[in-house]
Amino acid sequence: MYYLVLLLAGCLSLPCWASLTQLTKPELALMQSLYQQQDRPLSNTELNKHLLENQFLLATASQLNPELLVRQSSVGFDNDYHIRRLMVTLLTQQFPALQSIPKKQITAPIDRATLSKLLGTYPADGQYQAQQLTHWANIILLEMPRVTLSQLISSQSMQNRFRLHQGDIELLARLLNERTYYADLTAAAAPLLATNGLTLARLEALAKGELLRPPMLAFMGIKAQLHGERSTYLEQIRADISAADIQRYYKRHRDDFKYRHQLSALAVRFDSQDEAKHFYKQAQRTNPLAALKAAKRHNEFTGDNTAVLTAITRKHTHRWLTQLAFSSQPGKVTTPVRTPAGRWAVVYTEQPQYAYYPQDSETVRYQALESLTTQHAIAVYQSKFKQWQQQHGVKL
């Protein structure tokens, strides 16, 4: 099975990305303080595991999903942009003296026409050519810190890139001011960090680990991905689940595939909502079935005025009414529901009969694949994390 292959591959080729494998007491204390301010209390043991697991995820990303190390979305900002924002929050919260660092207001080094001409037309697919980036790398927008046009445009979201192509020099100036402020802030923070046994590089690595934790957990199948999407990594695990795996799953979880196959049901209709509501309240106070029969109304399931329970399956011609019946609670009337014809219906059911989805049904296959994919993904994840710990002497 593929997930076993992944386990074996992990033994032979562990992630080699330069992640942090040991954390210092000052780093743990700083991160503990930050998490408490964010109302995310963690014990010392939980915090240490959380932060080192983040570093494991970074190492795994370099092996399995290297694109994620640069940016999470082609239309969003790159990771360095987000890390700078995280670091500004971290540094100014932990060292209040840094809050006095001024935010300079420099003007754009080029005018609107020049910026628009340098960048040209925004590409339809949002992708730049290598020669464009090489050319822009020679155009220096800031000397200190050194920022080229290539660096700036590559770091931005699709919306900002488009605005820059239109010659938005106000945006350009703001982005350059942000880079200047970050350089000034980190320069002022350096001696404070050193005094406390900290370094900017290691804190940025911790910030990057926290930033990429959610998408990497989703990529590896430990948490659900947005819109139910699955990564290619997870699709490979899913594709290797065999018919025998599904058969074993079905035998262990057969009760999960039990469903109502047939019901005895009665549905009556009313011309107005008020009339239906009045009847509903009356039926709740008395015997529901007796109230339905006494109403002498049109029976939606039989198409006549016979107020008798009728055996129905999910294939009954009145699909919407059938769906309501099978989702209702036996022995109770439903609240009034508007019919496609503009009238109002109340449904009563009892005597449900049950059946099981067959093993070869699509329902069984889908549910089994979903569950088994998650189980196998967790097994691979736990094995890889353990191997990473052993390789680097990490003790949690």
Residue pairs with C-beta under 8 A, 6 or more apart in sequence:
1 240
1 241
1 242
1 245
1 376
2 236
2 237
2 239
2 240
3 237
3 240
3 376
3 377
3 379
3 380
6 237
6 380
6 384
7 379
7 380
7 383
7 384
10 380
10 383
10 384
10 387
11 387
13 63
14 384
14 387
14 388
14 391
15 56
15 59
15 60
15 62
15 63
15 388
16 59
16 62
16 63
17 58
17 59
17 60
17 61
17 62
17 63
19 55
19 56
19 58
19 59
19 205
19 209
20 51
20 52
20 55
20 202
20 205
20 206
20 209
21 52
21 55
21 392
21 393
21 394
22 394
23 48
23 51
23 52
24 197
24 198
25 197
26 196
26 197
26 198
27 51
27 198
27 202
27 203
27 206
28 44
28 47
28 48
28 51
30 90
30 94
30 196
30 198
30 203
31 47
31 51
31 206
32 42
32 44
32 47
33 93
33 94
34 90
34 93
34 94
35 41
35 42
35 47
37 93
42 50
45 396
48 396
49 396
51 206
51 209
51 210
52 389
52 394
52 396
53 213
53 385
54 206
54 209
54 210
54 212
54 213
55 205
55 209
56 384
56 385
56 388
56 389
57 209
57 212
57 213
57 216
57 217
57 220
58 69
58 205
58 208
58 209
58 212
58 216
59 388
60 216
60 220
60 384
60 388
61 68
61 69
61 212
61 216
61 219
62 69
64 219
64 220
64 233
65 216
65 219
65 231
65 233
68 212
68 215
68 216
68 219
69 79
69 212
70 78
70 79
71 77
71 78
71 79
72 79
72 212
72 215
74 126
74 158
75 126
75 157
75 158
75 159
76 157
76 158
77 155
77 156
77 157
77 160
78 154
78 155
78 156
79 208
79 211
79 212
80 155
81 155
81 156
82 211
83 204
83 207
83 208
83 211
84 178
84 182
86 207
86 210
86 211
87 182
87 186
87 200
87 203
87 204
87 207
88 182
88 185
90 203
90 207
91 98
91 185
91 186
91 189
92 98
92 99
92 185
95 189
95 192
97 192
98 185
98 188
98 189
98 192
101 181
101 184
101 185
101 188
102 184
103 177
103 181
104 177
104 180
104 181
104 184
105 173
105 177
106 173
106 176
106 177
106 180
107 173
108 115
108 169
108 170
108 172
108 173
108 176
109 141
109 142
109 176
110 118
110 141
110 169
110 172
111 169
112 167
112 168
112 169
113 167
115 164
115 167
115 168
115 169
115 172
116 165
116 166
116 167
118 136
118 139
118 149
119 136
119 149
119 153
119 164
119 165
120 132
120 165
121 165
122 161
122 162
122 165
126 158
126 161
128 153
128 154
133 150
133 154
134 150
135 150
136 148
136 149
136 150
136 153
137 148
137 149
137 150
137 151
138 148
139 148
139 149
139 150
140 146
140 147
140 148
140 149
141 147
141 148
141 149
141 152
141 172
141 176
142 176
142 179
142 180
144 183
145 179
145 180
145 182
145 183
147 176
147 179
152 164
152 172
152 175
152 176
152 179
153 161
153 164
156 164
156 175
160 171
160 175
163 171
164 171
164 172
186 200
189 200
190 200
193 199
193 200
193 203
214 223
217 223
218 224
218 225
218 226
218 231
219 225
219 231
219 233
219 234
220 231
220 233
220 234
220 377
220 380
220 381
221 230
221 231
221 233
221 234
221 237
221 373
221 374
221 377
221 378
221 381
222 377
222 378
222 381
225 231
225 234
230 238
230 373
234 373
234 377
237 373
237 376
237 377
237 380
238 369
238 373
241 368
241 369
241 372
241 373
241 376
245 368
245 372
246 359
246 364
246 365
246 368
246 369
246 372
247 359
249 368
249 371
249 372
250 257
250 359
250 364
250 368
253 368
253 371
254 356
256 367
257 356
257 357
257 363
257 364
257 367
258 354
258 355
258 356
259 354
259 355
259 356
259 357
260 326
260 352
260 353
260 354
261 313
261 314
261 353
261 354
261 355
262 311
262 312
262 313
262 352
262 353
263 311
263 312
263 325
263 326
263 330
263 349
263 350
263 351
263 352
263 353
264 309
264 310
264 311
264 312
264 349
264 350
264 351
265 301
265 309
265 310
265 311
265 312
265 325
265 347
265 348
265 349
266 289
266 292
266 299
266 301
266 307
266 308
266 309
266 310
266 347
266 348
266 349
267 299
267 300
267 301
267 318
267 321
267 325
267 345
267 346
267 347
267 348
268 279
268 292
268 295
268 297
268 298
268 299
268 300
268 307
268 345
268 346
269 297
269 298
269 300
269 339
269 343
269 344
269 345
270 276
270 279
270 297
270 336
270 343
270 344
270 345
270 346
271 343
271 344
272 344
273 336
273 338
273 344
275 344
276 336
276 344
276 345
276 346
277 336
279 291
279 295
279 336
279 346
280 333
280 335
280 336
280 346
282 291
283 291
283 292
283 333
283 346
283 348
284 333
288 331
288 332
288 333
288 348
289 309
289 348
289 350
291 333
292 307
292 333
292 346
292 348
293 307
293 308
294 307
295 307
296 305
296 307
297 305
297 307
298 304
298 305
299 305
299 306
299 307
299 308
299 310
300 318
300 321
300 339
300 345
301 310
301 312
301 316
301 318
301 321
302 308
302 310
309 350
309 351
312 322
312 325
314 322
314 326
315 322
316 322
320 339
320 340
321 339
321 345
321 347
324 334
324 337
324 345
324 347
325 347
325 349
326 349
328 334
328 347
328 348
328 349
330 349
330 350
330 351
330 352
331 349
331 350
332 348
333 346
333 347
333 348
334 346
334 347
334 348
335 346
336 344
336 345
336 346
337 344
337 345
337 346
337 347
338 344
338 345
339 345
357 363
357 364
358 364
388 394
389 395
389 396
